[in-house]
Amino acid sequence: MKSIAHILAQARELWPLYVGIVVAAIVTSATALLAPFVISEAVAQVESITRENVGEISGLIWLAVALLVIMLTNSVVSNIGGYMGDLMSTRLRVILSQRYFHKLLRLPQRYYDSELTGTLISRLNRSITSITDFLKIFSNGFFTTLITVVAVLVISGINSPWLALMLIIIYPTFVGLTALTSRRWQVWERKKNTLYDVAGGRFAEVIGQMRVVKSFVTERSELDAFSAKYETTVTLTRAQSRFWHKMDIIRRGALDVVFFGLYAVIFVQTAQGAFGLPTMVLLIQLINMAKQPVESMSYLVDSWQRAITGSREYFMVMDELDEPNNPLETDATATVQWEDRDPIIEFDDVSFGYDDNAMVLRDIDLAIHRGEKVAFVGESGGGKTTLVNLLMKLYAPTCGTIDVHGQSVTEVPTEALRREIGVVFQDASLFSGTIRENLAYGRPDATDGELTDAVRRANALPFITKLPSGFDTEIGERGIKLSGGQKQRISVARALLKDAPILVLDEATSSLDTKSERLVQAGLEELMQGRTTLIIAHRLSTISSVDRIITLRDGRIDEIGTPDELATSGGIYAELLALQGSTSKADRAKLLSYEITQ
């Protein structure tokens, strides 16, 4: 319950709506409680008229009018409360969703290495739905129930202490049995949620990589694995529901016995003359009103338990540690006074491991100068991409420091650091939407002239002008409507628009055919002009034109030198050159282990 209270505290701006819902619930309860008194009075007048054959029927008409006014008021007010409840529920969903997304954007890259996209989405939808549904039910029903129960207890106690005593017994007994049942229910619910999350995560992966699924003909195995998880939830639900409804029979059976006693007391005491027929009608109606909230208690507690589980899952994410100096947590208008010094980038005794037992990089000491083009070469998993990830502060070094423009990357605002670095990935990483939106992703204020100039320099203008809608052409999810070369040229143009002084090329042409590579490479040459460039596992034709090559072996720097120097050193680069000219299968396989192709 603490986590639900925490959510309510975070959504303080909704309190006026919540108070309005409570007031509407009170008025609804009050009008519902008035109805039995009006009916009781009508019974008394009818009894008087029929017994004594005297009396005015007009009084009964006015009672009927009063009953109509009560019912109309009840209908109008309850619907006003329902409207406010719907509005509060939707606004709360917006608040929780925004804060969840805001939190996800602040989390470090390490968090996403161990979470599936579909799992995060599934958790968000379930958590927020369960929380908002419960609060809506609670606000609309709890105070109505409370007022009804108290009123019925007081009125019943005035007429018969025995009625009040039995009602006092049944309420805590029913609630206690329900709470006891719910504790076991939550265990099953958590197991089911875990299965839903895993299945949802896999579902998103499969949909996102349907070409791979179809090309390997794994539709059946994916469906079987997905179905198996959901079938397991059916098994869990069978046990969960069997237990819940078995306990509900016991709870409601006890309730039925108590209400049998209540009705028996009313009937007998009426027959004995303890109170008249109008009072009997009043008490029966009140007892029926008292029975309804108790019977609905199971649904309320069920929603409550789901909300507790959902709120715990919500705050599991919200309690994760933020990425240090995240752009959302720093002043967007703040500027960093970068020092005008060389080298531009310095790695000082840097080591890093994704966990404490396995270091990916060890004792890296490296200085990269202004305008220099540096290539990193090494075996797959040798730490090339990790080195760049540390530079961009996607991860923090286990030890050592990294300086950019003379300032430690751990101390400067993350936004300012990343604005200094442009990246072209092996995967172009485009978003759904138009070409224009993707080009201006990092520069939403870019003019049409700047967009045109960027795509021209990236060799993308010819194919864009041939598209039906030009810059406004929809490219589909991840740019699926474009070829690999076209997507990569858009990516290069996007980096050109960012115009960052430091450039990272992460295998930017390794997945392209020869023709596409030539077009993209021409754009990259334009992009690299005047920038400090780090090139990861690029093709040898590009590596041969860099200023320096750094070879990595087992996470350490093995050699540093110009292409000409390393070509004759007998090291990794020299080996690659030799392997490139070899025709043996063994040599070709070894060459591929370095992720560099001809």
C-alpha positions in Angstrom: 0.0 0.0 0.0 3.0 2.3 0.6 3.9 2.3 -3.1 0.3 3.3 -4.1 0.4 6.1 -1.5 3.8 7.1 -3.1 2.1 7.3 -6.5 -0.7 9.4 -5.1 1.9 11.7 -3.5 3.6 12.1 -6.9 0.3 13.0 -8.6 -0.5 15.9 -6.2 -2.1 17.9 -9.1 -4.9 15.4 -9.2 -6.1 15.9 -5.7 -8.9 18.4 -6.7 -10.3 15.7 -9.0 -9.9 13.1 -6.3 -11.7 15.3 -3.7 -14.4 15.9 -6.2 -14.8 12.1 -6.7 -15.0 11.6 -2.9 -17.7 14.4 -2.6 -19.7 12.8 -5.4 -19.4 9.4 -3.7 -20.7 10.9 -0.4 -23.6 12.6 -2.1 -24.4 9.4 -4.0 -24.4 7.4 -0.7 -26.5 10.0 1.0 -29.1 9.9 -1.7 -29.1 6.1 -1.7 -29.6 6.1 2.0 -32.5 8.5 1.8 -34.5 6.3 -0.5 -35.3 3.6 2.1 -36.7 6.3 4.5 -39.0 7.7 1.8 -40.2 4.2 0.9 -40.7 3.4 4.6 -42.8 6.5 5.0 -44.8 5.6 1.9 -45.4 2.1 3.4 -46.5 3.8 6.6 -49.0 6.1 4.8 -50.3 3.2 2.7 -50.8 1.1 5.8 -52.6 4.0 7.5 -54.9 4.6 4.5 -55.8 0.9 4.0 -56.2 0.3 7.8 -58.3 3.3 8.6 -59.6 4.1 5.1 -58.7 7.7 5.5 -55.8 9.9 4.3 -54.8 11.9 1.3 -53.2 10.2 -1.7 -51.5 13.5 -2.5 -49.0 12.8 0.3 -48.0 9.5 -1.5 -47.6 11.4 -4.7 -45.2 13.9 -3.1 -43.3 11.0 -1.6 -43.0 9.5 -5.1 -41.8 12.9 -6.3 -39.2 13.0 -3.5 -38.1 9.6 -4.5 -37.8 10.7 -8.1 -35.7 13.7 -7.1 -33.5 11.4 -5.0 -33.0 9.0 -7.8 -32.3 11.7 -10.4 -29.8 13.4 -8.0 -28.2 10.0 -7.4 -27.9 9.4 -11.2 -26.5 12.8 -12.0 -24.0 13.0 -9.2 -22.8 9.4 -9.6 -22.2 10.1 -13.3 -20.4 13.4 -12.5 -18.2 11.3 -10.1 -17.7 8.7 -12.8 -16.7 11.5 -15.3 -14.1 12.8 -12.8 -13.0 9.3 -12.1 -12.4 8.6 -15.8 -10.5 11.9 -16.2 -8.4 11.3 -13.1 -7.6 7.7 -14.3 -6.5 9.0 -17.7 -4.5 11.9 -16.3 -2.8 9.6 -13.8 -1.9 7.2 -16.7 -0.4 10.2 -18.5 1.6 11.2 -15.5 2.9 7.7 -14.7 3.7 7.0 -18.3 5.6 10.3 -18.7 7.6 9.7 -15.6 8.3 6.1 -16.6 9.6 7.2 -20.0 11.5 10.1 -18.4 13.1 7.6 -16.1 14.0 5.2 -18.9 15.7 8.1 -20.8 17.8 8.8 -17.7 19.0 5.2 -17.1 22.5 4.2 -18.1 23.2 2.0 -21.1 24.1 -0.9 -18.8 20.5 -1.2 -17.7 19.3 -1.8 -21.3 22.0 -4.5 -21.8 20.0 -6.8 -19.5 16.4 -5.8 -20.3 14.2 -6.6 -23.3 12.3 -3.8 -25.0 9.0 -5.8 -24.9 9.5 -6.5 -21.2 9.8 -2.8 -20.4 6.6 -2.1 -22.4 4.7 -5.0 -20.9 5.7 -3.9 -17.4 4.6 -0.3 -18.1 1.2 -1.2 -19.5 0.4 -3.7 -16.7 1.6 -1.6 -13.9 -0.2 1.6 -14.9 -3.4 -0.2 -15.9 -3.6 -2.0 -12.5 -2.8 1.2 -10.5 -5.2 3.4 -12.4 -8.0 0.8 -12.4 -7.7 0.3 -8.6 -7.6 4.0 -7.8 -10.7 4.6 -9.9 -12.6 1.8 -8.2 -11.3 2.9 -4.8 -12.3 6.6 -5.2 -15.7 5.7 -6.6 -16.5 2.9 -4.2 -14.6 3.0 -0.9 -16.2 6.1 0.6 -19.6 5.1 -0.7 -19.1 1.7 1.0 -17.8 3.3 4.2 -20.7 5.8 4.5 -23.2 3.1 3.8 -21.8 0.7 6.3 -21.6 3.3 9.1 -25.1 4.6 8.4 -26.5 1.1 8.3 -24.8 0.2 11.6 -26.1 3.3 13.4 -29.7 2.9 12.1 -29.7 -0.8 12.7 -28.3 -0.3 16.2 -31.0 2.2 17.1 -33.7 -0.3 16.1 -32.0 -3.5 17.3 -28.6 -4.0 18.9 -28.6 -7.6 17.7 -28.6 -6.4 14.1 -25.7 -4.0 14.7 -23.7 -6.7 16.5 -24.0 -9.2 13.7 -23.0 -6.6 11.1 -20.0 -5.6 13.2 -18.9 -9.2 13.3 -19.2 -9.9 9.6 -17.2 -6.9 8.2 -13.8 -7.5 9.8 -14.2 -11.2 9.4 -14.9 -10.9 5.7 -12.1 -8.4 5.1 -9.6 -10.5 7.2 -10.4 -13.7 5.2 -10.0 -11.7 1.9 -6.6 -10.3 2.9 -5.4 -13.8 4.0 -6.5 -15.1 0.6 -4.8 -12.3 -1.3 -1.4 -13.0 0.1 -1.2 -16.4 -1.6 -2.9 -14.9 -4.7 0.0 -12.4 -5.1 2.5 -15.2 -5.3 0.8 -16.7 -8.4 0.3 -13.2 -9.9 4.0 -12.4 -9.7 4.9 -15.7 -11.5 2.4 -15.0 -14.2 3.7 -11.4 -14.6 7.2 -12.8 -15.1 6.0 -15.1 -17.8 4.0 -12.3 -19.5 7.1 -10.1 -19.5 9.4 -12.7 -21.0 6.8 -13.6 -23.6 6.2 -9.9 -24.4 9.9 -9.2 -24.7 10.4 -12.1 -27.1 7.3 -11.0 -29.0 8.8 -7.5 -29.6 12.1 -9.0 -30.7 10.5 -11.4 -33.2 8.3 -8.6 -34.7 11.3 -6.4 -35.0 13.4 -9.1 -36.7 10.8 -10.8 -38.8 13.1 -11.1 -41.8 15.5 -13.2 -39.7 12.7 -15.4 -38.4 11.4 -16.0 -41.9 14.8 -16.6 -43.5 15.6 -19.3 -40.9 12.1 -20.7 -41.0 11.7 -20.5 -37.2 8.0 -19.4 -37.2 6.9 -22.6 -35.6 9.5 -22.8 -32.9 8.9 -19.1 -32.0 5.2 -19.7 -31.8 5.6 -22.9 -29.7 7.9 -21.1 -27.2 5.6 -18.1 -27.0 2.5 -20.3 -26.6 4.3 -22.4 -23.9 4.7 -19.4 -21.7 1.1 -18.4 -22.0 -0.1 -22.0 -21.5 1.9 -21.9 -18.2 0.0 -18.8 -17.2 -3.2 -20.8 -17.8 -1.9 -23.5 -15.4 -1.0 -20.9 -12.8 -4.4 -19.2 -13.2 -6.2 -22.5 -12.8 -4.6 -23.0 -9.4 -4.8 -19.3 -8.5 -8.5 -19.0 -9.4 -9.4 -22.4 -7.8 -8.0 -21.2 -4.5 -9.5 -17.7 -4.8 -13.0 -19.0 -5.6 -12.8 -21.8 -3.0 -12.1 -19.1 -0.4 -14.8 -16.9 -1.8 -17.3 -19.7 -1.3 -16.3 -19.8 2.4 -16.3 -16.0 2.7 -19.7 -15.6 1.0 -21.1 -18.6 2.7 -20.3 -17.1 6.1 -21.8 -13.8 4.8 -25.0 -15.6 3.8 -25.3 -17.3 7.2 -25.0 -13.9 9.0 -27.5 -12.2 6.7 -29.8 -15.1 7.2 -29.6 -14.3 10.9 -30.2 -10.6 10.2 -33.3 -11.3 8.2 -34.6 -13.8 10.8 -34.2 -11.2 13.6 -36.0 -8.6 11.5 -38.9 -11.0 10.7 -39.3 -12.3 14.2 -39.0 -9.0 15.9 -41.6 -7.5 13.5 -43.9 -10.4 14.2 -43.4 -9.9 18.0 -44.3 -6.2 17.6 -40.8 -4.8 18.3 -41.3 -2.5 15.3 -43.9 -2.0 12.6 -44.1 -2.9 9.0 -42.6 0.4 7.8 -39.6 -0.1 10.0 -39.2 -3.7 8.8 -39.2 -2.4 5.2 -36.6 0.2 6.1 -34.3 -2.3 7.8 -34.6 -4.9 5.0 -33.6 -2.2 2.5 -30.7 -1.0 4.6 -29.5 -4.6 5.2 -29.6 -5.2 1.4 -27.6 -2.0 1.0 -25.1 -3.2 3.6 -24.7 -6.6 1.8 -23.8 -5.1 -1.6 -20.5 -3.4 -0.5 -19.4 -6.5 1.4 -20.0 -8.7 -1.6 -18.1 -6.3 -3.8 -15.2 -6.3 -1.4 -13.6 -9.3 -3.2 -13.4 -7.3 -6.4 -12.0 -4.3 -4.6 -9.3 -6.4 -2.8 -8.5 -8.2 -6.1 -7.9 -4.9 -7.8 -5.9 -3.7 -4.7 -3.6 -6.7 -4.9 -3.0 -6.2 -8.6 -2.3 -2.5 -8.0 0.2 -3.4 -5.2 2.0 -5.8 -7.5 1.9 -3.3 -10.4 3.2 -0.4 -8.2 6.1 -2.5 -6.9 7.1 -3.3 -10.5 6.7 0.4 -11.4 9.0 1.5 -8.6 11.5 -1.2 -9.3 12.3 0.8 -12.5 11.9 4.2 -10.9 14.4 3.3 -8.1 17.1 2.4 -10.5 20.2 4.7 -10.4 20.3 7.4 -13.0 23.0 7.9 -15.5 25.4 10.5 -14.0 24.8 14.0 -15.4 22.0 12.8 -17.6 20.8 15.5 -20.1 17.3 15.4 -18.6 18.7 16.2 -15.2 21.0 19.1 -16.2 20.3 22.6 -17.5 19.9 22.4 -21.2 21.0 26.0 -21.6 24.2 25.5 -19.7 27.4 25.6 -21.7 30.8 24.1 -21.2 33.9 26.1 -21.7 36.0 23.6 -23.5 39.7 24.2 -23.4 41.5 24.9 -26.6 44.2 22.3 -26.2 45.7 19.4 -27.9 45.4 16.4 -27.6 41.6 16.4 -28.1 41.1 13.0 -26.5 43.2 11.3 -23.8 42.8 7.9 -22.2 44.9 7.7 -19.0 45.4 4.2 -17.5 41.8 3.2 -18.4 40.4 -0.3 -17.6 36.9 -1.5 -17.9 34.8 -4.6 -17.4 31.1 -5.2 -17.7 31.5 -7.1 -14.4 34.3 -7.1 -11.8 35.7 -10.5 -12.9 36.2 -9.9 -16.6 38.1 -6.9 -17.9 37.4 -6.0 -21.5 40.0 -3.2 -21.6 43.2 -3.0 -19.5 45.6 -0.1 -18.9 44.7 2.0 -22.0 47.0 5.0 -22.4 46.3 7.0 -25.6 46.3 10.5 -26.8 44.5 11.6 -30.0 45.3 14.9 -31.6 43.1 17.5 -33.3 42.1 16.6 -36.8 43.8 13.2 -36.6 42.2 10.1 -38.1 42.8 7.1 -36.0 41.7 3.5 -36.7 41.2 0.8 -34.1 42.0 -2.8 -35.3 41.7 -6.0 -33.4 39.9 -9.3 -33.0 36.1 -9.4 -32.4 35.5 -8.7 -28.7 38.9 -7.0 -28.3 37.4 -3.8 -26.9 37.3 -1.5 -29.9 33.6 -0.5 -29.6 33.9 -0.5 -25.8 36.6 2.1 -26.1 34.3 4.4 -28.0 31.3 3.7 -25.6 33.5 4.9 -22.7 34.4 8.0 -24.6 30.7 8.8 -25.1 30.0 8.0 -21.4 27.6 5.2 -22.2 29.6 3.3 -19.6 31.9 4.6 -16.8 35.6 3.3 -16.7 36.3 0.8 -14.0 39.4 2.8 -13.3 41.4 5.6 -15.0 40.2 8.8 -16.6 39.1 9.9 -20.1 39.5 13.6 -21.0 37.9 15.5 -23.9 39.2 19.0 -24.6 41.1 18.7 -21.4 38.1 17.9 -19.2 37.1 14.6 -17.6 34.1 13.0 -19.3 32.8 11.9 -15.9 32.6 15.5 -14.7 31.2 17.5 -17.7 27.4 17.4 -18.4 26.6 14.4 -20.6 24.6 16.5 -23.0 27.6 18.8 -23.7 30.0 15.9 -24.1 27.7 14.0 -26.6 27.1 17.1 -28.6 30.8 17.2 -29.3 30.7 13.7 -30.8 29.1 12.6 -34.1 28.5 8.9 -34.7 27.9 6.8 -37.8 27.0 3.2 -36.7 27.2 0.0 -38.7 23.4 -0.1 -38.4 22.1 3.3 -39.6 19.6 3.3 -36.7 16.9 5.3 -38.3 13.4 5.9 -36.9 10.0 5.6 -38.4 8.8 8.8 -40.0 10.1 10.8 -42.9 13.6 11.3 -44.3 13.4 14.9 -43.1 12.6 13.9 -39.5 15.5 11.5 -39.5 17.9 14.0 -40.9 16.9 16.7 -38.4 16.9 14.3 -35.5 19.8 16.0 -33.8 19.1 19.4 -35.4 15.3 20.1 -35.4 16.0 23.7 -36.3 17.9 22.8 -39.5 16.7 24.7 -42.6 15.8 23.1 -45.9 19.0 24.5 -47.3 21.1 22.9 -44.6 19.2 19.6 -45.1 19.8 19.7 -48.9 23.5 20.6 -48.4 24.0 17.7 -46.0 22.4 15.1 -48.2 24.3 16.4 -51.2 27.6 16.0 -49.4 26.6 12.5 -48.2 25.7 11.5 -51.8 22.1 11.0 -50.7 20.4 13.7 -52.8 20.1 11.8 -56.1 18.0 8.9 -54.6 16.0 11.3 -52.3 14.9 13.4 -55.3 13.6 10.3 -57.1 11.4 9.3 -54.2 7.6 10.2 -54.6 7.6 12.7 -51.7 11.3 13.6 -51.5 12.3 14.6 -48.0 8.8 13.9 -46.8 8.8 10.2 -47.8 7.9 7.8 -45.0 10.6 5.2 -44.6 9.0 2.7 -42.2 10.2 1.3 -39.0 14.0 1.5 -38.7 14.0 2.8 -42.4 12.9 -0.6 -43.7 11.7 0.9 -47.0 15.3 2.1 -47.9 18.3 0.0 -49.0 21.3 -0.5 -46.7 23.3 2.0 -48.7 20.5 4.6 -48.7 20.0 4.3 -44.9 23.7 4.7 -44.3 23.9 7.8 -46.5 21.0 9.3 -44.5 23.0 8.4 -41.3 26.1 10.2 -42.7 24.0 13.3 -43.7 22.6 13.3 -40.1 26.1 13.3 -38.7 27.0 16.1 -41.1 24.1 18.2 -39.9 25.2 17.7 -36.3 28.6 19.1 -37.2 30.4 17.8 -34.1 34.2 18.2 -33.9 34.8 14.6 -33.0 33.6 11.8 -35.3 33.2 8.1 -34.6 32.7 5.6 -37.5 31.7 2.3 -36.0 32.0 -0.2 -39.0 30.1 2.3 -41.1 30.4 0.4 -44.4 31.2 -3.2 -43.4 27.6 -4.4 -44.2 27.3 -2.7 -47.6 27.9 -4.0 -51.1 30.7 -2.6 -53.2 28.7 0.0 -55.0 26.9 1.3 -51.9 30.2 1.3 -50.1 31.8 3.6 -52.7 28.9 6.1 -52.4 28.9 6.0 -48.6 32.6 6.2 -48.4 32.6 9.4 -50.5 30.2 10.9 -48.0 32.4 9.8 -45.1 35.4 11.4 -46.6 33.4 14.6 -46.8 32.3 14.1 -43.2 35.8 13.5 -41.9 37.2 16.7 -43.3 38.5 18.9 -40.4 37.3 16.5 -37.7 39.1 14.3 -35.2 38.0 10.9 -36.3 38.0 7.5 -34.6 37.4 4.5 -37.0 36.4 1.1 -35.7 37.2 -2.1 -37.6 36.8 -0.4 -41.0 37.8 -2.0 -44.3 41.5 -2.1 -45.0 41.1 0.3 -47.9 40.0 3.0 -45.5 42.4 2.1 -42.7 45.3 2.5 -45.1 44.6 6.3 -45.4 44.4 7.1 -41.7 47.1 8.9 -39.7 47.5 6.2 -37.1 46.4 2.7 -36.4 46.0 1.4 -32.8 45.9 -2.4 -32.6 44.2 -4.1 -29.6 45.0 -7.5 -28.4 43.3 -9.1 -25.3 42.0 -5.7 -24.3 45.4 -4.0 -24.3 47.1 -1.7 -26.8 49.5 -3.8 -28.8 50.8 -1.4 -31.4 50.5 2.2 -32.4 51.8 3.6 -35.7 51.2 4.8 -39.2 49.8 2.3 -41.8 53.3 2.2 -43.4 55.0 1.6 -40.1 52.7 -1.2 -39.0 52.6 -2.8 -42.4 56.2 -4.1 -41.8 56.1 -4.5 -38.0 54.9 -8.1 -38.0 51.9 -7.3 -35.8 48.1 -7.5 -36.2 47.9 -5.0 -39.1 50.8 -6.6 -41.0 49.1 -10.0 -40.5 45.8 -8.6 -41.8 47.5 -7.3 -45.0 49.1 -10.7 -45.5 45.8 -12.5 -44.9 44.0 -10.2 -47.3 46.1 -11.4 -50.2 45.9 -15.1 -49.2 43.5 -17.5 -50.9 43.6 -20.3 -48.3 40.4 -21.0 -46.4 42.2 -20.9 -43.0 43.6 -17.5 -43.7 40.2 -16.2 -44.9 38.6 -17.5 -41.7 41.2 -15.8 -39.6 40.7 -12.6 -41.5 37.0 -12.6 -40.7 37.7 -13.0 -37.0 39.0 -9.4 -37.1 35.7 -8.3 -38.5 37.4 -6.7 -41.6 36.6 -7.7 -45.1 38.1 -7.0 -48.4 
